Amino acid sequence: MWSFGHGTIAYRTVAPGGVSLEDHWTLTRAREALDQGPWDYVVLQQGPSTLPESAANLKEWAVRWADAIREHGATPALYEVWPDSSYCIRRCFPPLVSSYRQAANAAHAMFLPAGEAWQAAWRRNARLPLYGPDGFHPSRLGTTLAALVIYSRLTHTPPARVALPYPAKTAKLLRAAAAEALSR
């Protein structure tokens, strides 16, 4: 169970590290979890997918998953991530955004622009520590911002109405960044 103060979300996670949507289809128990619904939404995510072959793979498997999700009566949603901080962070965001948006459009899936919210947050404060110590996974702050985007979109709750466990100035920045990303 998970809550931001405006209701509780029941969920199940199938997220072994380093797997693509194709791997989820063929190697994990994700299809079994889908069968065990009912679900309102099924959120899909894989790595940054900035290389052309990765973008094509994301698109192909997002479509396959979305079709299966709709067959189970749920709405597919694609969770956009962010590039690794150790290289090309500025240069890799545009192809990442394009890759995820194209995959969401091809799959007719709800789009969850967490990576774009990170960019919007950094435009407000370039020193925000959104990455965790490994420079790839999110910090608590980065996780909160991604979760705010997802929660706001799935529950149709404006970010401004979501309680956050941060000082007022930080919470206001996160809400504004999420709202900007969700408005695109």
C-alpha positions in Angstrom: 0.0 0.0 0.0 1.2 3.5 -0.7 -0.3 6.9 0.1 0.5 10.6 -0.4 -2.4 11.6 1.8 -5.2 11.6 -0.8 -6.0 8.0 -0.8 -4.2 4.7 -0.8 -3.0 2.8 -3.8 -2.8 -1.0 -3.7 0.1 -2.2 -5.9 2.3 -5.1 -6.8 5.9 -4.6 -8.0 7.8 -6.8 -10.4 11.1 -5.0 -10.9 14.2 -7.1 -11.0 17.2 -4.9 -11.8 18.5 -4.4 -15.3 15.6 -5.9 -17.3 13.9 -4.5 -20.3 10.2 -4.8 -21.2 11.2 -7.7 -23.5 12.9 -9.4 -20.5 9.8 -8.8 -18.4 7.7 -10.6 -21.1 10.1 -13.6 -21.4 12.1 -13.9 -18.2 10.2 -12.5 -15.2 6.8 -13.2 -13.5 5.4 -10.0 -14.8 2.8 -11.7 -17.1 1.8 -13.9 -14.2 1.3 -10.8 -12.1 -0.8 -9.3 -14.8 -3.0 -12.4 -14.8 -3.5 -12.1 -11.1 -5.3 -8.7 -11.4 -7.7 -7.0 -11.6 -5.6 -3.9 -12.1 -6.7 -0.3 -12.9 -3.2 0.6 -14.3 -0.1 -1.3 -15.2 3.0 0.9 -15.1 5.8 -0.1 -17.5 9.4 1.0 -17.2 12.9 0.1 -18.6 16.2 1.8 -18.7 16.9 5.1 -20.5 16.7 3.7 -24.0 18.5 6.5 -25.7 20.3 4.4 -28.4 18.3 3.8 -31.6 18.1 0.1 -31.1 17.0 0.5 -27.4 14.3 3.0 -28.5 13.0 0.5 -31.1 13.0 -2.2 -28.5 11.1 0.0 -26.0 8.5 0.9 -28.6 8.0 -2.7 -29.8 7.6 -4.1 -26.3 5.6 -1.2 -24.9 3.0 -1.9 -27.7 3.0 -5.7 -26.9 2.6 -5.1 -23.2 -0.1 -2.4 -23.7 -2.2 -4.7 -25.8 -2.0 -7.5 -23.1 -2.7 -4.9 -20.4 -5.8 -3.7 -22.2 -6.9 -7.3 -22.7 -6.9 -7.6 -18.9 -9.1 -4.5 -18.6 -6.4 -2.2 -17.3 -4.8 1.0 -18.6 -1.1 0.8 -19.6 1.2 3.6 -18.5 4.8 4.2 -19.4 7.1 5.6 -16.8 9.8 7.8 -18.3 13.1 7.7 -16.5 16.4 9.7 -16.8 19.9 9.1 -18.1 22.9 7.9 -16.1 24.6 10.9 -14.5 28.1 9.7 -15.3 27.9 10.6 -19.0 25.9 12.7 -21.5 23.2 13.9 -19.0 22.4 17.0 -21.0 22.9 15.4 -24.4 21.0 12.2 -23.5 17.8 13.8 -22.2 16.3 14.8 -25.6 16.6 11.3 -27.1 15.4 9.7 -23.9 12.3 11.9 -23.9 11.7 11.3 -27.6 12.1 7.5 -27.1 9.6 7.3 -24.2 7.1 9.7 -25.8 7.2 7.7 -29.1 6.8 4.4 -27.3 3.8 5.8 -25.2 2.2 7.1 -28.4 2.7 3.9 -30.3 1.3 1.9 -27.4 -1.6 4.3 -26.8 -0.4 4.3 -23.2 -0.7 6.9 -20.4 2.6 8.8 -20.2 4.3 9.4 -16.8 7.0 12.1 -17.5 9.2 11.6 -14.4 12.5 12.3 -16.3 11.0 15.6 -17.6 10.0 16.5 -14.1 13.6 16.1 -13.1 14.7 18.5 -15.8 12.0 21.0 -14.7 13.3 20.7 -11.1 16.9 21.3 -12.2 15.8 24.4 -14.1 14.6 25.7 -10.8 17.6 24.6 -8.8 20.5 23.0 -10.7 22.0 21.6 -7.5 19.1 19.4 -6.4 20.4 16.0 -5.5 18.0 13.8 -7.5 20.5 11.0 -8.1 21.5 8.5 -5.5 25.1 7.6 -4.7 25.4 5.3 -7.7 24.6 8.2 -10.1 21.9 6.2 -11.8 19.2 5.3 -9.4 17.3 8.2 -7.7 17.9 9.7 -4.3 15.0 9.9 -1.9 14.3 13.4 -3.4 14.4 12.0 -6.9 12.2 9.1 -6.0 9.7 11.5 -4.4 9.5 13.7 -7.5 9.0 10.6 -9.8 6.4 9.3 -7.4 4.6 12.7 -7.4 4.4 12.6 -11.2 3.0 9.1 -11.2 0.6 9.6 -8.3 -0.7 12.9 -9.7 -1.4 11.4 -13.2 -2.9 8.1 -11.9 -5.2 9.7 -9.4 -5.9 12.9 -11.3 -4.7 14.9 -8.3 -2.9 18.2 -9.1 0.6 18.1 -7.7 -0.2 21.3 -5.7 -2.7 19.3 -3.7 -0.3 16.5 -2.7 1.3 16.6 0.7 5.0 16.0 0.6 7.4 15.3 3.5 9.8 18.2 2.8 10.2 21.8 3.9 7.8 24.1 2.2 10.3 25.6 -0.3 11.4 22.1 -1.5 7.9 20.8 -1.7 6.8 23.9 -3.7 9.7 23.3 -6.1 8.8 19.6 -6.5 5.1 20.3 -7.1 5.9 23.0 -9.7 8.4 20.7 -11.5 5.8 17.9 -11.6 3.0 20.2 -12.7 5.2 21.5 -15.6 6.1 18.0 -16.8 2.5 16.8 -16.6 1.2 19.8 -18.5 3.2 19.0 -21.7 
